[in-house]
Amino acid sequence: YIPLELDSLDSVRNFTAAFRALGFPLHVLVLNAGVMAVPERRLTADGHEYQIAVNYLGHFLLTNLLLDSLVSGASPRDPGRIVSLSSSAHLIPSRLQQGDTSDLQSS
């Protein structure tokens, strides 16, 4: 077990360092964590909005730091894969879907 908190870029860096130290090959990276409808606006220790940090920035950094491991664990017969999952939350009606960008920093 290696702890990983996607809202902390330091945690992502620590996780990838610990994973690499194990020496295991990496064949598949599944990006499945996410949060939505956070009741109030909050920032991470890194200063990023929490939902963006967890759903995007953490996944982006994790993928970039593990990409070399994924490539080196791959072969022509068994290529490495990145599986990025999402939800259907984008289907929930909102003012933003109608083009209203007046409240992007709502609390």
C-alpha positions, -999 to +999 in steps of 0.1 A: +000+000+000+013+034-010-008+064+000-018+089-026-037+121-022-044+137-056-051+171-041-014+173-031+013+175-057+038+165-031+018+134-024+018+125-061+055+130-063+060+109-031+038+082-045+056+079-078+090+079-061+078+050-038+063+031-067+095+034-087+116+022-057+096-010-057+109-019-091+076-033-104+067-029-141+038-007-149+015-020-177-017+000-170-024+033-153-061+038-144-071+073-136-103+069-117-104+094-088-126+124-088-147+147-068-177+168-077-202+192-061-178+202-034-201+222-010-178+252-006-149+265-026-116+254-010-080+255-020-054+228-017-021+233+001-006+240-033-031+269-038-053+252-065-090+249-064-097+215-048-119+200-076-094+210-104-065+197-083-080+163-077-098+157-111-071+171-134-038+184-120-031+153-098-039+129-127-018+150-151+013+150-128+008+113-119+007+104-156+037+125-165+058+111-136+049+075-144+051+077-182+087+064-184+077+034-163+047+027-185+068+029-217+096+007-203+071-019-191+054-021-225+062-043-255+048-045-290+027-074-280+015-058-247+016-020-250+012+001-220-022+017-215-036+048-197-073+045-189-089+078-179-124+075-166-150+102-161-185+107-150-217+120-167-217+150-144-212+172-174-248+164-183-262+181-152-278+214-163-259+245-153-257+282-162-222+275-175-236+252-202-257+281-214-226+303-217-229+322-184-193+327-172-202+354-147-198+332-116-167+309-123-153+318-089-184+310-069-180+299-033 
